[in-house]
Amino acid sequence: MKKEIHPEDYRAVIFEDVTAGKRFLIGSTIHTDKTDKWDDGKEYPLFQVEISSASHPFYTGQSKTIDTAGRVERFKQRAAKAKKK
């Protein structure tokens, strides 16, 4: 790695996918208040994310349609009305 090209606060950070339970150790400058131990026994800053490559449908190949408040049904009704016109 080239010297003096990264910011001062660039360090290894644990990113934890709370949905899939997977953890990644990646270099980052993200601010975090939590810390946790990694597999090597050292303590690193911890940042929790809701989605990552471990849980995103594009990477996992598992597609889910989450219908919140009937949005899919309302869309289908509007599409049916538009077809009739």
Backbone torsions as a table, in degrees:
resi	resn	phi	psi	omega
1	MET	NA	138.2	179.4
2	LYS	-68.4	144.4	178.6
3	LYS	-77.5	148.0	171.6
4	GLU	61.4	26.8	175.2
5	ILE	-108.2	-14.0	-179.9
6	HIS	-100.8	152.2	177.5
7	PRO	-62.2	163.3	-178.3
8	GLU	-60.6	-36.7	-175.3
9	ASP	-90.7	17.8	177.3
10	TYR	-75.0	121.7	-177.9
11	ARG	-155.3	171.7	177.0
12	ALA	-74.3	133.7	-178.7
13	VAL	-132.1	139.7	174.7
14	ILE	-86.6	122.0	172.9
15	PHE	-103.2	121.6	-177.3
16	GLU	-112.1	121.5	176.2
17	ASP	-83.9	107.7	-175.8
18	VAL	-72.3	-20.1	178.7
19	THR	-76.1	-46.2	-175.8
20	ALA	-97.6	-16.0	-179.1
21	GLY	78.9	12.8	179.4
22	LYS	-91.2	152.7	179.4
23	ARG	-130.3	143.6	-179.7
24	PHE	-130.1	138.7	175.2
25	LEU	-104.6	111.3	-172.4
26	ILE	-134.3	146.6	173.8
27	GLY	-71.7	133.7	-176.5
28	SER	-160.3	164.8	174.2
29	THR	-111.7	8.6	-176.3
30	ILE	-62.8	141.8	178.9
31	HIS	-85.6	134.3	178.0
32	THR	-147.8	149.4	179.6
33	ASP	-100.6	-17.1	-177.0
34	LYS	-93.4	153.3	173.4
35	THR	-135.0	158.0	177.8
36	ASP	-156.7	163.0	179.5
37	LYS	-88.3	140.9	176.7
38	TRP	-95.7	176.2	-178.1
39	ASP	-59.6	-25.6	-179.5
40	ASP	-82.8	0.4	177.8
41	GLY	89.6	-8.7	179.4
42	LYS	-84.9	154.3	179.5
43	GLU	-98.5	132.0	-177.9
44	TYR	-129.1	159.0	172.1
45	PRO	-62.2	146.2	-177.7
46	LEU	-119.5	131.5	175.0
47	PHE	-127.6	125.6	-177.9
48	GLN	-98.1	133.3	178.5
49	VAL	-121.9	155.0	-178.9
50	GLU	-88.6	-22.6	-178.4
51	ILE	-146.3	140.9	177.9
52	SER	-149.2	-171.3	178.4
53	SER	-64.7	-18.7	179.3
54	ALA	-77.8	-21.5	-177.2
55	SER	-125.1	-8.7	-178.4
56	HIS	-74.2	133.2	-177.5
57	PRO	-57.2	-30.6	179.8
58	PHE	-62.6	-40.8	-178.0
59	TYR	-84.4	-32.4	-176.8
60	THR	-85.9	-21.4	-179.0
61	GLY	80.5	6.0	178.9
62	GLN	-107.4	112.1	-178.2
63	SER	-96.3	132.6	177.6
64	LYS	-126.9	138.9	172.7
65	THR	-106.7	115.4	179.5
66	ILE	-102.1	115.8	-178.5
67	ASP	-98.2	107.8	177.9
68	THR	-103.3	122.8	176.1
69	ALA	62.4	32.0	173.6
70	GLY	69.4	26.7	-177.1
71	ARG	-64.1	-38.3	-179.3
72	VAL	-65.6	-44.2	179.7
73	GLU	-63.3	-42.3	179.3
74	ARG	-63.2	-39.2	177.9
75	PHE	-63.5	-44.1	179.9
76	LYS	-62.7	-38.5	178.2
77	GLN	-65.0	-43.3	178.9
78	ARG	-64.8	-39.3	179.7
79	ALA	-65.8	-38.3	178.7
80	ALA	-66.5	-40.8	178.0
81	LYS	-64.6	-39.3	-179.6
82	ALA	-66.8	-34.2	179.1
83	LYS	-66.6	-37.2	-178.0
84	LYS	-66.5	-30.6	-179.0
85	LYS	-76.1	NA	NA
